[in-house]
Amino acid sequence: MTTFVLFITVFLACAVEAVEAVTIVLAAGTSRHWGSAIQGTAAALVVLTVIVAALGPAIGLLPLSALRLVVGALLLVFGLQWLRKAVLRGSGYKALHDETEAYAKEIAAAQAAGAGGRGVVRDWYAFTLSFKGVFLEGLEVAFIVVTFGNNQRDIPTAVLGAAAAVLAVTGVGLAVRAPLARVPENTMKFAVGTMLTAFGVFWSAEGAGATWPGSDAALLVLVPAVALLALGYTALLRRTGAPTTRPAAPAASAPVEGTR
Amino acid sequence: MTWIRSFAMFWYDFIVGDDWRVAVGVVAGLAATAALVHAGVNAWWLLPVVVIALLGLSLRRVVKAAQQN
């Protein structure tokens, strides 16, 4: 895996989660109290940094074969979850994720909640809402940073990819002060699911003792093969007649918009 | 106890997700790969087959459930 592929995989995974986290923080900030929302975000980022800093070196101590078996299996399960959702959304079997609707729901819930602060936090609801949103969305990214970074023995590039995505999404979110509804989340989730699944298959099979024909070059076949498989399933499901919202994209293209 | 249950449920949802059969299938596929390698067969081909089957079956369950509703 090249440094660029590692960077782009982590960047995309992080960007998908960051869009959802930014939606929650924006809702907490605009409807409640910006200071408390930012405090909650900062607290979650500190906890996530501690988790990456603690788990990164610990996982790095494992023998490479054990690391690839365990991490490959986890990546494979994660990747299949992401792909499954992307295929279901792309084919219309699951409603597309609507950031505008999610934002409106968070705003309504935040406005209905009671006021009150604790310690240096003026609005506890805004703080906890932001903290939970950023922490839960960030945990998956932290896992990808640690596992991909360790497997490639290149944690700095993985961290750089994650940081670049968070900065880019946060920058745009703060600039527009509105949910990022136009980000093609499902396409990004589809791409990340493909990468996680392909690398999960590759690493876990190696960890189980198998040897790939062509060694690392097998990934050049695995990645497009997984993408084609998911696109094929998407096209097949569309032909069966999905019961929910139809996607706007043509049948042969990658699923568009929305995740989770 | 509620806290422990919530904590366990969080990690189950985080790792296993919506379809536990996929996670079980991945573990079974890896065990079979390791067993074949141990028996002298370089079973690199098994996991891609398992992935095709697991994703297909998981999607099929959703389609069937949707058609029944």
Interface residues (C-beta under 8 A of the other chain):
Chain A: L69 A73 L74 L76 V77 L80 Q81 L83 R84 K85 V87 L88 Y93 K94 L139 E140 T197 V201 S204 A205 G207 A208 G209 A210 T211 W212 P213 A218 L222 A225 V226 L229 A230 Y233 L237 T240 A242 P243
Chain B: F14 I15 V16 G17 D18 D19 V22 A23 V26 V27 L30 T33 A34 V37 H38 N42 A43 W44 L46 L47 P48 V51 I52 L54 L55 G56 S58 L59 V62 V63 A66 N69
